[in-house]
Amino acid sequence: MNYFLTEEQQMIRDLARQIAEEKVVPQRAELDEKEEFPWEVMKTLAQSDMFGIFIPEEFGGLGMGSFELCLAVEELSRACLGVSTSYAANALGTYPILLFGTEEQKERFLPDIAAGRRLVAFALTEANAGSDAAGVQTTAVKDGDHYVLNGTKQWITNGGEAEIYTVIAITDRTRGARGASAFIVEKGAPGFSFGKKEKKMGIRASVTRELIFEDCRIPKENMLGREGMGFIVAMKTLDQSRVGVGAQGVGVAQGALDEAVKFARQRVQFGKPIISFQAVQHMLADMATQVEAARALVYAVARYVDSGAKEITKASAMAKVFATDMAMKVTTDAVQVMGGSGYMREYPVEKMMRDAKILQIYEGTNQIQRNVIGQALVREAARKA
């Protein structure tokens, strides 16, 4: 379908596709096998100004928005979800600074982020704070002109590789969720270290590590917003970023569909290509329809986010849940179309299927997204009553 992209948007999409095809596809199997962070690809993306897509021009970015970022994420995800996660997590970590940072904080951090000189990570999840984001145990105690952080963050994407971390910690436990605050912590800060690199089912090119804070002192100027705003910072950040997870779903599903169609045209059984059989055609038809439906929703929500709409939580959750459930189904069906070949590492769809699963889990499980959507419907109905 024609989504009436502007010339600049077409340029972003085409450049991301070129990088994906030339730099990512040739090494995606090796990156997955060796579980290596894709530094060379990140450098290429930095040289191509792809890290600055969503950052305002006054801070060295291109001044675009979520929609353009989704175009880039989708194209990278067609090639390798591990690479696209490393790239997209940078935006996730940057949004708290964009949304809640002071001018001084933005001037200090955003130019390096836009240029790709320093990667960013977002640190909310802990052993007891996953879907229950209010269960954060990491503390930040004020001590003069500093805050002292203690605790451990778990499963942090880009952990150890990133230079800048936006961290949610408790400053007043008596206030519950309203006692959380948000901070910028830089790699190398005293008392800040990293745990083991996790071994994952999929997205193996993406690095996931623990963050460990042991009497980690950071200047009070590194707080984002005011004390007690941490939960709001986290939720607004995730509202902004979830449509990007939807774009990942569209991308990996499109990549799997492309591989399945190519294989079905080449694989001959009973004297003819299997794509000539109605059973296979119907599977491919359903896959293509599902991908296009998800793409339409993701693009519409990304544009809605960029419109400046105040209430984006429900729409963002819808884009995430629909596109990522679709991605799991389409990648699984791609393996089925390709049969035994699809199950082999020689072909990329087994990796795509392994990778796609995380999309239903991170940045809020799809069960939680359904809760979010349902609660929004309840509130809307109450307002109309």
C-alpha positions, 0 to 999 in steps of 0.5 A: 500500500501507498502510505503517502510518505514525504520525500524525507520519510522515503529517504529515511526508509530507503536508507534504513533498508540499504543499511539493513540489506548491506550491513545487517543481512550478511552478518545476522546469522553470525551475530546471533550465533556469537551473541555479539553486540552489532557495533559496526552496524551502530557506527554505520547508523551513526554516520548516517544520522539515524540516531538523530531522527527523533531528536530536535534540530537544536540538539543536533538531530533531524527534528522528526518524530515517532513515525520516521523512527518507526520507518527505520526500526521496521526496516532494520527489523526485517533484517534482524530483530537483535540489531533493531532492538539495540538501535530502538532501545537507544530511543527508549532510554532517550525519551525520558530526557526528551520528555522531562529533561531541563534545557541544561540536561538536553544540551549536555546529553542530546547532541552526543546521543543524536550523533551516535557517540553515546548509546543510551539505555532505560532502566526500570525492570528489577527482579520484583518490578516487571509488569508491576512497575511500582515494585521497584526496590532500587533506592536513591537517598539524598545526601547534600548535593548528591543522590546515593543509589543502591539496588539492582536493575535486571534485563537491561537492554544495551546494559554495559554497552551504553554510556548513559542510563535513565534509571527509576529509583525510590526516593520515598518508599512511604508514598508508594508509586509516587515515591519513585524518581528518575535519574540520569546515570553515566557509565563510569560513575563510582559504585555503578557496575554491571552483572553478567551478560544474559543468554537469551532465546532470541535477539542474541545480537542485543546485549542484556545485563544487570545494572548494579548500584552500590552507594553510587553517587550522582549529582542532584542535577541528574534528576529528571523532573521533580522528586516523585515523578519517576513513575510518570516518567516511566509510563510516559516514556513507554507510551511514547516508545511502544509504537516502536515495538509495534514497528519491530513486529511489522518488520520481522513479520515482513521479513519472514513473509518475504522468505516464505514467499521466496521459498514457496516459489522455489520448492517443488513438490508433486511436480510443481512449486508449492506456492501453486497449492491453494493451502500454501497460497491461503497461508501466505494470503493471511500472513500478508493481510495480517502484516498490512493490517498491523502496518496500517495501525502502527503508522496511524498510531505513530502519526497520532503520537506525533500530533501531540495528542495528550492521551496516547496510552490506549492507542500505543498499547493497541499498536504494540499488542496487535502488531507483536501478536501478529509477528509471532503468528506470521513468523511461526507460519513462515516456518510452517510454509518452509517445513523442515527447511524453515526449522534449520538455521541455514534459513533465517525464519527460525531465528525470526520466530525465536526473535519475535517472541520477545516482542510479546514480553518486553515494554509491557507484556501483551497481557498487561497491554490488554489490561491498559486498553480495557481500563481505558475503555472503562474510563471512556465509558464512565465519562460518557455515562 
